[in-house]
Amino acid sequence: MPKKTIKLISWNVNGLSAVMGKGFVQSLRSMDADVVAIQETRLQESKLTDEMRQIDDYSAYLSYSIIKKGYSGVATYARMTPLSVRYGIGIPDYDNEGRICETDFGDFVFFNIYFPNGQMGTDRLVYKLNFYEAFFAYADACRRQGRSVIISGDFNTAHNEIDLKNPEANSTYSGFKLVEREWMNWIFQNGYVDTFRYLYPDTIKYSWWSYRFGARARNIGWRIDYMIVSQDILEKGWLKDAFIDNDITGSDHCPVGLILSI
């Protein structure tokens, strides 16, 4: 039976309304992916336009924050029809921020996740770490059911020194604290694979740049956006490529992607 090629992309757009005015539709078309997971939509359902709900043959599946307007939120644009869609992991403290969209495509379960940022203080750092723990307990349960799992999104943590421009200067800031990096270690030691780093172990490439000080033009960035797969996807020979597309603008992040042959 012939194999099918599937292209998956993740992109923190830093405001869906804003990026719509910066060529998002054209970017979506040019990426030509089967699924595009976007994070930080910052929208409630009442603010969605018809264009946001359906772009060409992409249908949108959206999760919203119900605790604060203009905050968080994810959307999964798919031209493959999911068997089911779920928003959240069954824990209101995490689900209510609109950070999770799970789509079941049969061959694999695809998660679009906007992991919390811990820079607002100790409470939010604790929330972020607890979110990691709760989400991966849920993802592990999917794996125990025999499911292949793909986790895409903004993890808000750079794993190793190769993943940011100035590691020493940022070692005390959330996003590169030791306790956060240890969580990333746990993830990759427990049956999950960072696809970009697996295929390109020595490549220096970033997915986020501050808007300040011309950071993007000077490539002073961080790699905090990931496409992660469960180990069985490698064992099945599905992984064909992973990439970071620095050429697409419109946000302080750029898209990261994955190509499977199933």
N, C-alpha and C positions, 0 to 999 in steps of 0.2 A: 504493500500500500504506500503511495507517495506521501512524503512528509510535507507538513505545512510549516511555513515560516511565519512567526508571530513577532511583531515589534511592539515593545512596551516602553513607555516614557513616563518619567516623573519630573514635575516642575513646580517649585514654589513660585507663584506668580505675584505675590505681595499685593493682592487686591485684584479680584476678577474684573470689577468695573474699570479700574485704572488700566489694566493690561488690554482690555477690549479696545481702548482708545489708542493702543500702541501696536496694533497689528496682530492681536492674538489669533484671529481667525486665519489670517494669512500664514502665521507661524504653524498653526495646527495643520493646515493643509500641506505646508512644505515638509513637516516632520513625517507625514504619511505613516503614522503609527496605527496599530490596531486598537490600542488602549493608551490614553493619556491621563495620568493621575495628576491633578493639580492640588496644591495646598495653599493655605492662607487666602481663601476666597474673600473673607471678610464680609459676607453677605447673609442676610436673612431671606427666607423664601419670598417675602413680599417685594424684594428689590430685584428679583430675577426678571430679565427680559426674555421674550420668546427666543431671541437669537442665542442667549446663553443656554437655554434648555435643549436646543437641537441645532447643531451646526453640521450642515451637509448630512452625511449618514452617521454622524456621531450623536448618540443619545447621552444625556448627562444624568448622573446619579449623585445627588448632593447631600451632604450632612452639614447641619448648621449649628452654631452655638446658640443655646437657649438661655445662657446666663448673661450674655453681654452682646450688644449690637456692634456691628463692624469689627468683629473679632473672630479669629481662627477660621474654621470651616474648610472642608475639602470637597472636591468634585472629581468624579471619574467619568471621562468621556470615552465611550466605547462604541466601536462599530461592530463588535461581536456582541451578541445578545447573551447576557449572563443567565444562568439557570436560577440564581437567586441573588438578592442583595440584602445586606445587613448593615445597619449603622450602629456601631458600638460593640462592646464586649460584655454587656449585661451588668456593668458597674456604673451607676448614674454619675458618680463623682468624676469619672473620665468621659463617659458618653455625652454628658451635657455640654461639653466644650466643642462638640462637632469636629472631632479630630480623626474619626475612623470611618472608612467606607470599605466594606468587604464584598467583593463580587466573586461568585463561583462560576468559573468558565468550564467546569467539567474536568478537563485535564489537570487544572490547577486552581487553587484558591488565591485570589489576588487581593492584597491589602494595600490601600492608599492611606498612609498615616502621616499626620502632622504632629510629630512629637513635641512636647512642651519645651519652651525656652526657660532656662534656669537663672537668667541674668537679673531678674527682678528682685531677688533676695533669697534668703535661706528657705523660706516656706515654699517658694516655687521650685527651688532646686530639689527639695524633698519630694514635692509633687511629681517632678519630672522623673526622678529615680523610681518612685512608686509606680508611675505609669509604665515605665519600661518593664518592671517586674510583672505587673498585671497583664500587660499586652502579651508578653512572651509566654506567660503561663497559658494564655488563650491559644496562641499560635502553636505551642507545643501540643495542646490537646488536639488540634487539627492534624498535626503530624502523627499522633498516636492512632488516629482513625485511618491512617494510610494515605492521607492527602499530601500532594505536592504543594508547597507554599511559596509564594513570592510576596515579599514585603518591600514596598516602594515608599519613598517619601523623604521629608526633611527630618533627619534625626537630631539636628541641633547639637551634634557632637562630632568633632574631628577625632579620628581614632588614633593615629600615630603622627609623629613629627613630620613625616612626608606630606601629611594632609593639610598643612597650613603653612603660611609663609614665615611667620615669626613664632615658633613654638615656645621658646623660652620666655619671651615677653608675655605670652598669653596663658602660661601654665596655672595662674591663680584665678583666671576668669572662667565662668561657666561656659561650657562648650569645649574646654580642654582641661578641665580639672581632672585629677587622677581618679576620683571616684566615678566620674562619667566614663573615662577611658577604660576603667576596669569593667564597666558594664558592657562596653563594646567588645572587650576581650572575651567576656563570658559568652556573648552572642556567637562569636566566631569560633569558640571552642566547644560549642554545644549543638552542632548540627546545622549551622547556617553559614552561608558563604557570601562574602562581599565580592560580587561578580567582577567589578572593575579592577579591584586590587588583585584578585585571583588571576585575571588574564594579563594585567599590566602591573606587575609588582613594583617596578621602579619608576613608573611614569608619574611626573608631578603635574597635576592638573586640578583646578579648583572649580567649585560649583556655586560659591557665594563670595561676594565682595561688598564691603561697606560702601555706602553712598558717599562717604566722606573722603577727602584727601585724594581724589582721583584714583581710588584703590583698584578699580577694574582696569583702567587704562594702564596702570603700573603692575597689574596682576599680583596684587597683594591680597590673597584670598584664602579661603578655607574650603575643604571638601567635606561638606556636612550632609549632602544629599546622596542617597544610596539606592541601589537595586540589589536586594538580598534574596537569595533562594535557599530552600532547604537542600541539604546535601544530596538527596535522592535525585534531584534534577541533574546534577553532574553525573551521577552514576548511570542515569538513563541516556546520557549523551545529548541532552537537549540544548545545552548552553553553547551558543555559537559566537556571540560577541557581546561586549558591553562598551558603553561610550559616554563621554561627557561632551555636550555640544556648546562650546564657548561662543559660537557665532550667533546664537539666538539671543536677542536682547529684549527689553521690555520690563525686566524685573531686576532686583539685586541678586537673584539666583539665575542659573541657566539650567536647561533640561539635562537630565541624565537618563540613560536608556539601556535596553537589554534586547538582544535578539535570540529567539529560541527556534529550534527546528524540531518539531514534534511529530 
